[in-house]
Structure formats: structure tokens, C-alpha cells
């Protein structure tokens, strides 16, 4: 069928730019998707997309704002070298900035790497490594034994030291088809990102062309007459220079003899990209675990719903991320500073959970069948001397 129409079109078009009737057959081509490697995903998915960029920033900033707590057994430690290291991991940045990059890379790449630098036998500094510069080195059984960090053509191997300590902490999101690397939310959201970016590009193109599709110039010369190559090129150049762009919107067109302008347009349904972009934005937010109304996406944006959405965001997205980081840091760093140490996080410092926390305290205060220490344990606090009384 396609070959038949192609031959028919070729036979009817007698000469270049001919004015004689012809059939133009336009087939919908295959969709073009952006790359899925880290660099392409970061450029097209985060840098060029406001929804994904806001999702990454919201998650990273919220998770990095949660303070760390340190316990020895069941007792909380207020001051400790490990807490000092997490508060000021290196001379160039403080703890919140470092972990904001840590969580941000985890969302962008699905992997995040933290390097520990030791001096004189003690751990002194922490640095976040860019995921696209790190390659995992596995042994014959597939277990990671080192990490290669490459920058400007130079490769540094970060391997275990004499004590067996691996100076790189590798966090990764679940990937069903990869043993060593994680899956970024940008990957499953890739189609929605392309739709969202494509809708923005289409809208910009419409604005640049007076917010309507272009038309066609039809040459009505004598039978058999056609425009020469020089005339066609000059006409095309004058149209580009004088009648395209938002500055020339609405400018009247002066046509020479034999030329007639026929406007072509799409239906409002074909031009309605607002709805498709909103759907794509919701899919992007879903991939990151951010409620759409927190991003200003149209929906049931009442105060009650916003408050509940913010609570869901913290409970289902931010705090699980902080909890798994605390467990990873405990297993990686705590043995270097002492025995029986455990890192945790301060939920009471999260302002978004204040109302929920107040409700828990009120229920515990009214629970006359619990001892003081039982109430403290339910609220997440350690027991006190003499607290085993009602």
C-alpha cells in the first residue's frame, strides 16, 4: 500500500517545486526517545525537566535535613567523633550539603557512593563521588572488592585496606535486572519525561509561529510553469526572516503575483497538550514517590489534602530513605569508632510530622495502663531510672 502511494506521488510530481497537483503522503514515524544512560538522563530528565528537578530537590533536601542520632546500646550519645564527622565530613562542605548530594545522586542515577578518607589510621573525611565516574570491580564470584574512580583520564582504585575495610559505601535502588547497580526513577519515568519535554517544545514552537501551525504558499502561474530554484530559495528566505517568530506574529504578508496563501490548522483537541503534559507530570511524580499536589500539579489541592500528601511524602518516601542510610552508615562506619554503636535519626525534629507526633503523645498520656518507661519506649525514647511505675 505504501509503495503504491509512493509511486503515484512520484509520477504526479513533474518537476521540483512544481505547481501541478500532487499527493503528499505523511506517515507517523517511530517515536524518538532520549538516552537512558546517566548523562542523558540527567540532562534530559533533570536539567531540562522542571517536574523531575523539583522531585529530586524535594527528596534530597528533605532527607538531608533530618538530624542524626547516635546510640550506644539503648543510651543516646549527645557528643561523639562519629557525630562530629557526619556534621562536618570534610573541609569543603557541611553534613547537610554532603547528604543532599548523596540523596540527589541516588535519585538521579539509582546509585550513590560515599568515600571515606583515612589518615594516621583513623577515619577523617567523607566525600560523595559522582556515579558516572565510578565502576564497580567484582571478584570471580561477583562480589564487589573495589571501585574504580575515573576523572580526566586518570583512574584511582579504591580497594580494601589491610584491616579489610572498603572505603566506599555504595547505596543503590532496587533493579530487577542488575546485580551491581541500581535503577534510577528517571528510567521508568523516561517515557513520561519525553512526553512532558516534547509538549513543552511543541508549545514553544507554536508561540514562535504566532501560536498556530504554518500554512502553504500555492503558486498559481500559467499551466506548466514552476518556480525556479533561485525564486524558491528567495521566497523561503524572506518567509523565515520576515514572517516567523513571536516578534512577527500577526504581521501582514505581501505576496507577489501568482502566489496564494492557504492557512492550515489543527483542531483544538490536537493542540491540547496541557492535559497530556499534566498526565505525564503525574507519572514522573509517581516514579519518584512525590504526591503530585506538592508539585502544584492540578488536582484536589485543598488544605487537608495537601497536609495529608505532605505526611505521606515524609512517611513513604523520605523517612524510609533516611532509615536505610542510617543502617548502611551503621554497618560501614560505626565499627571504626567503637563497639555497640548505632546510628539513627531524629523524627521529632521533622516539622511535617508534628501533628502526628502530638496525637501519639496524647494517646500515650491517656494510657493509664502503661508504665512511664513503656510510654517512653512507645514514643521512641530510652528508659529512665524509676520509670517502671504507672
Secondary structure by P-SEA (a helix, b strand, c coil): caaaaaaaaaaaccccccccbbbbbbcccccccccccaaaaaaccccccaaaaaaaaaaaaaaaabbbbbbcccccccccaaaaaaacccccccaaaaaaaaaaaaaaccbbbbbbbbccccccbbbbbccccbbbbbcccccccbbbbbcccbbbbbcccccccccbbbbbccccccccbbbcccccaaaaaaaaaaaaaaaaaaaaaccbbbbbbbbbccccccccaaaaaaaaaaaaccccccccccbbbbbcccbbbbbbbbccccccaaaaaaaaaaaaaaaaccccccccccccccaaaaaaaaaaaaacccaaaaaaaaaaaaaccccccccbbbbbbcccccccaaaaaaaaaaaaaacccccaaaaaaaaccccccccccc
